[in-house]
Amino acid sequence: MASPLDALGVDNPVLAAPMAGGPSTPALVVAAARANGLGFLAGGYKTADALAEQITEVRGHGITFGVNLFAPNPLPVDPEAFRRYAAAIAPEAWAYEIDVRATEIVEDDDHWQDKIDVLLSEPVPVVSFTFAVPDAAVIASLRAAGTLVLQTVTSPAEARLAADAGVDVLVVQASAAGGHSGTLTPEHVPASVPLTDLLAQIRAAVSLPLIAAGGLATPAEVAEALRTGAEAVMVGTVLLRADEAGTSLPYRAALADPARRRTVVTRAFTGRPARALANRFTDDYSDLAPFGYPALHHLTRPMRQAAAAAGDPERINLWAGTGYHHATAEPAARILRRLAAHA
């Protein structure tokens, strides 16, 4: 099968994954392109105007790049459960003089239509979606504009849904991935399936090109994913300490801290399953947190922002995949080229 990246002039099969909330920067996207690869701007949690500004900045470098969006897939929170959780975490937020007990429930769609309008008015080379499969009409409109459309999936059933909707490529995300799971059913934590097994299952279910993601942090792991049938791989956690990443200082320090020895899948920060380095907040509140995205994201966000500014790693989401100990502080292009050494 011909790689969809060939037409884009992408020679390095190791792509820089989108990481919303700060780590993915225009500089990181440019660095990925300079390594003959492909990087993605993370549209999640941005306004349409802010995303448009970043697109304009990256486009000015004359490179091929992608944009990722969170497709709406709300998981409405139970109001009583929300209030109980707000009360439970109130002491953590009050450490920064934030009173979360009065927080209103916010169930928004992350400026979805405005961002789609941006991508249709000024098309970009690649768009990827996670959390949900957009309407087929949206996918068709983007493809008609000349955009390659990617969809994150975590199971063969999701792969079939995405294929039926008309996407071009599937990003196969294993449970070892850092950050939010792309599962379409976030009320259920995805099964722990090795990436190579998941690739084989999805290859048997659909005929679309596959990009492998989740826990890839060494040249050997990249090579194995490519041998298993992926046309390319996508890495995120291993880039979190890269020079061009927008990762906060306490987050960077935590990734390099030898005392942190495990990751956990938690909904404590956002109400949606996500893999993170264990810290005091995940230890104390993972079992108490209800499902509810984006309501819990908005509830905890002021506390997380204040904690990051204060250098406090125990009250922030330290999203990380299982290969986090391979994250290094060096230029992103060097990391991406090293990972492709055995490709």
Secondary structure by P-SEA (a helix, b strand, c coil): cccccccccccccccccccccccccaaaaaaaaaacbbbbcccccccaaaaaaaaaaaaaaccccbbbbbccccccccaaaaaaaaaaaaaaaaaaccccccccccccccaaaaaaaaaaaccccbbbbccccccaaaaaaaaaabbbbbbbbccaaaaaaaaaacccccccccccccccccccccccccccccaaaaaaaaaaccccbbbbbcccccaaaaaaaaaacccbbbbcccccccccccccaaaaaaaaccccccccccccccccbbbccccccccccccccccccaaaaaaaaaaaaaaaaacccccccccccccccccccccaaaaaaaaaccc
